[in-house]
């Protein structure tokens, strides 16, 4: 665990200037290390060499590889990504599914996020950070369902997080469980199935 107090732990503030640049350099080194070596091969020494930040500083500010990994995810969650707003539920869900496909169908772009997911099975701290990252992503995606409700495309009590999970779940299953390829046609199929289920009330609370 970091030696710093919780009030100044990595990821709890958004500093600017040199501190922000250092944090970004460390994040990039962590991502590269995960892609090249996976979580078991990621070391503080590697991050120090790759980022140009002395390992003494890394140990003082982050304390461990687990905290470096968690902060990389925290920083990723501070981006400006917003869910698609195409004007319709079907096309919004299709765009979401295609984003997942674009990321995980290509080996180079899938390397780092896949390593993050693998790390979550080996580290409780990484698992907690990954959970928080996706919870925040699902929260942003609630706007997709909210707009669909306003347009009369979805029941008012639709569970937005369940909808987003349902769109991506079959794609993740193929990538990480059955090791099957994914493509745009599959992404569109997943989105269409979920959109039909939304309209049927499948993601509304049971009476």
C-alpha positions as CSV (number, residue, x, y, z in Angstrom):
1,X,0.0,0.0,0.0
2,X,1.2,3.6,-0.6
3,X,2.9,5.2,2.3
4,X,0.9,8.5,1.7
5,X,-2.3,9.3,3.5
6,X,-5.6,8.4,1.9
7,X,-6.2,12.1,1.2
8,X,-3.3,12.2,-1.2
9,X,-3.4,8.6,-2.6
10,X,-2.9,8.3,-6.3
11,X,-6.2,8.6,-8.2
12,X,-8.0,10.7,-5.5
13,X,-7.0,14.0,-6.9
14,X,-6.3,15.5,-10.4
15,X,-3.1,17.4,-10.0
16,X,-1.7,19.5,-12.9
17,X,1.8,20.4,-14.1
18,X,4.7,18.2,-13.4
19,X,2.8,15.8,-11.1
20,X,0.3,15.1,-13.8
21,X,3.0,14.5,-16.4
22,X,4.7,12.1,-14.0
23,X,1.5,10.2,-13.4
24,X,0.8,10.0,-17.1
25,X,4.3,8.7,-17.8
26,X,4.0,6.1,-15.1
27,X,0.5,5.1,-16.5
28,X,1.9,4.7,-20.0
29,X,4.8,2.6,-18.7
30,X,2.3,0.3,-16.8
31,X,0.2,-0.1,-19.9
32,X,3.2,-1.0,-22.0
33,X,4.5,-3.4,-19.4
34,X,1.2,-5.1,-19.2
35,X,1.0,-5.5,-22.9
36,X,4.5,-6.8,-23.2
37,X,4.9,-9.0,-20.1
38,X,1.5,-9.4,-18.5
39,X,0.8,-8.7,-14.8
40,X,3.2,-11.4,-13.5
41,X,6.1,-9.8,-15.4
42,X,5.3,-6.2,-14.5
43,X,7.8,-4.8,-12.0
44,X,8.5,-1.5,-10.3
45,X,12.0,-1.6,-11.9
46,X,10.4,-1.9,-15.4
47,X,8.1,1.0,-14.8
48,X,10.9,3.1,-13.5
49,X,13.1,2.4,-16.5
50,X,10.3,2.9,-19.0
51,X,8.8,6.0,-17.4
52,X,12.0,7.7,-16.4
53,X,10.7,8.1,-12.9
54,X,13.1,6.9,-10.2
55,X,12.0,3.7,-8.5
56,X,12.4,5.4,-5.1
57,X,9.8,7.9,-6.1
58,X,7.6,5.1,-7.4
59,X,7.8,3.2,-4.1
60,X,7.2,6.4,-2.1
61,X,4.1,7.5,-4.1
62,X,2.6,4.2,-5.1
63,X,4.2,1.5,-2.9
64,X,3.7,-1.6,-5.0
65,X,2.9,-2.9,-8.5
66,X,-0.7,-3.4,-7.4
67,X,-1.1,0.3,-6.6
68,X,0.6,1.3,-9.9
69,X,-1.9,-0.8,-11.7
70,X,-4.9,0.5,-9.8
71,X,-3.8,4.1,-10.4
72,X,-3.4,3.4,-14.1
73,X,-7.0,2.4,-14.2
74,X,-8.0,5.4,-12.1
75,X,-6.3,7.6,-14.6
76,X,-8.0,5.9,-17.5
77,X,-11.3,6.5,-15.8
78,X,-10.6,10.2,-15.7
79,X,-10.8,10.5,-19.5
80,X,-13.5,12.4,-21.4
81,X,-15.1,9.4,-23.1
82,X,-18.8,9.7,-23.6
83,X,-21.2,7.0,-24.9
84,X,-22.6,7.3,-28.4
85,X,-25.4,9.6,-29.1
86,X,-26.7,8.7,-32.6
87,X,-30.3,9.6,-32.1
88,X,-31.7,6.1,-31.5
89,X,-31.5,3.2,-29.1
90,X,-30.6,0.6,-31.7
91,X,-27.8,2.6,-33.2
92,X,-26.5,3.7,-29.8
93,X,-26.2,0.1,-28.7
94,X,-24.7,-0.9,-32.0
95,X,-22.1,1.8,-31.6
96,X,-21.3,0.6,-28.1
97,X,-20.9,-3.0,-29.2
98,X,-18.7,-2.0,-32.1
99,X,-16.4,-0.1,-29.7
100,X,-15.9,-3.3,-27.7
101,X,-15.2,-5.2,-31.0
102,X,-12.8,-2.6,-32.3
103,X,-10.8,-2.8,-29.1
104,X,-10.7,-6.6,-28.6
105,X,-10.7,-7.9,-32.1
106,X,-7.3,-6.3,-32.7
107,X,-4.4,-7.9,-30.9
108,X,-2.4,-4.7,-30.4
109,X,-5.2,-2.7,-29.0
110,X,-6.5,-5.6,-26.9
111,X,-3.2,-6.3,-25.2
112,X,-3.3,-3.8,-22.3
113,X,-7.0,-4.1,-21.5
114,X,-6.8,-7.9,-21.7
115,X,-3.9,-7.8,-19.3
116,X,-5.8,-5.6,-16.9
117,X,-8.6,-8.1,-16.8
118,X,-6.2,-11.0,-16.3
119,X,-4.6,-9.1,-13.5
120,X,-7.9,-8.9,-11.7
121,X,-7.9,-12.6,-11.3
122,X,-4.5,-12.5,-9.6
123,X,-4.8,-9.4,-7.4
124,X,-7.7,-8.3,-5.2
125,X,-6.5,-4.7,-5.5
126,X,-6.5,-4.9,-9.3
127,X,-10.0,-6.5,-9.2
128,X,-11.4,-3.7,-7.1
129,X,-9.9,-1.1,-9.4
130,X,-11.3,-2.9,-12.5
131,X,-14.7,-3.1,-10.8
132,X,-14.6,0.7,-10.1
133,X,-13.5,1.5,-13.7
134,X,-16.4,-0.4,-15.3
135,X,-18.9,0.8,-12.7
136,X,-17.9,4.4,-13.7
137,X,-18.2,3.4,-17.4
138,X,-21.7,2.0,-16.9
139,X,-22.7,5.1,-15.1
140,X,-21.7,7.2,-18.1
141,X,-23.7,4.8,-20.4
142,X,-26.9,5.4,-18.4
143,X,-27.4,8.4,-20.7
144,X,-28.0,6.0,-23.6
145,X,-31.0,4.5,-21.8
146,X,-32.2,7.8,-20.4
147,X,-32.4,9.2,-23.9
148,X,-34.2,6.1,-25.1
149,X,-36.8,6.5,-22.3
150,X,-37.3,10.1,-23.3
151,X,-37.9,9.1,-27.0
152,X,-40.4,6.4,-25.9
153,X,-38.0,3.6,-27.0
154,X,-37.7,2.0,-23.6
155,X,-39.8,1.6,-20.4
156,X,-39.1,4.3,-17.8
157,X,-37.8,1.7,-15.3
158,X,-35.2,0.1,-17.6
159,X,-32.0,-0.9,-15.7
160,X,-29.4,1.0,-17.7
161,X,-26.4,-0.9,-16.3
162,X,-28.0,-4.2,-17.1
163,X,-28.5,-3.1,-20.7
164,X,-24.9,-2.1,-21.1
165,X,-23.6,-5.3,-19.6
166,X,-25.9,-7.3,-21.8
167,X,-24.5,-5.6,-25.0
168,X,-20.9,-6.4,-24.2
169,X,-21.2,-9.7,-22.3
170,X,-21.4,-12.0,-25.4
171,X,-18.4,-10.3,-26.9
172,X,-16.3,-10.7,-23.7
173,X,-17.5,-14.3,-23.4
174,X,-16.1,-15.1,-26.8
175,X,-12.8,-13.2,-26.3
176,X,-12.0,-14.5,-22.8
177,X,-13.8,-17.8,-22.4
178,X,-14.3,-19.6,-25.7
179,X,-11.5,-17.7,-27.5
180,X,-13.6,-17.2,-30.6
181,X,-13.2,-14.3,-33.0
182,X,-15.6,-11.3,-32.8
183,X,-16.5,-8.9,-35.6
184,X,-18.9,-6.2,-36.6
185,X,-21.7,-8.6,-37.6
186,X,-21.6,-10.1,-34.1
187,X,-21.5,-6.7,-32.5
188,X,-24.6,-5.7,-34.4
189,X,-26.4,-8.9,-33.6
190,X,-25.8,-8.4,-29.8
191,X,-27.0,-4.8,-30.0
192,X,-30.2,-5.8,-31.9
193,X,-31.0,-8.6,-29.4
194,X,-30.6,-6.2,-26.4
195,X,-32.6,-3.5,-28.1
196,X,-35.5,-5.9,-28.7
197,X,-35.3,-7.1,-25.1
198,X,-35.3,-3.5,-23.8
199,X,-38.5,-2.8,-25.7
200,X,-40.1,-6.0,-24.3
201,X,-39.4,-4.9,-20.8
202,X,-36.7,-7.5,-20.1
203,X,-34.5,-5.1,-18.2
204,X,-37.3,-3.6,-16.1
205,X,-37.7,-4.7,-12.5
206,X,-39.9,-7.8,-12.1
207,X,-43.3,-7.0,-10.6
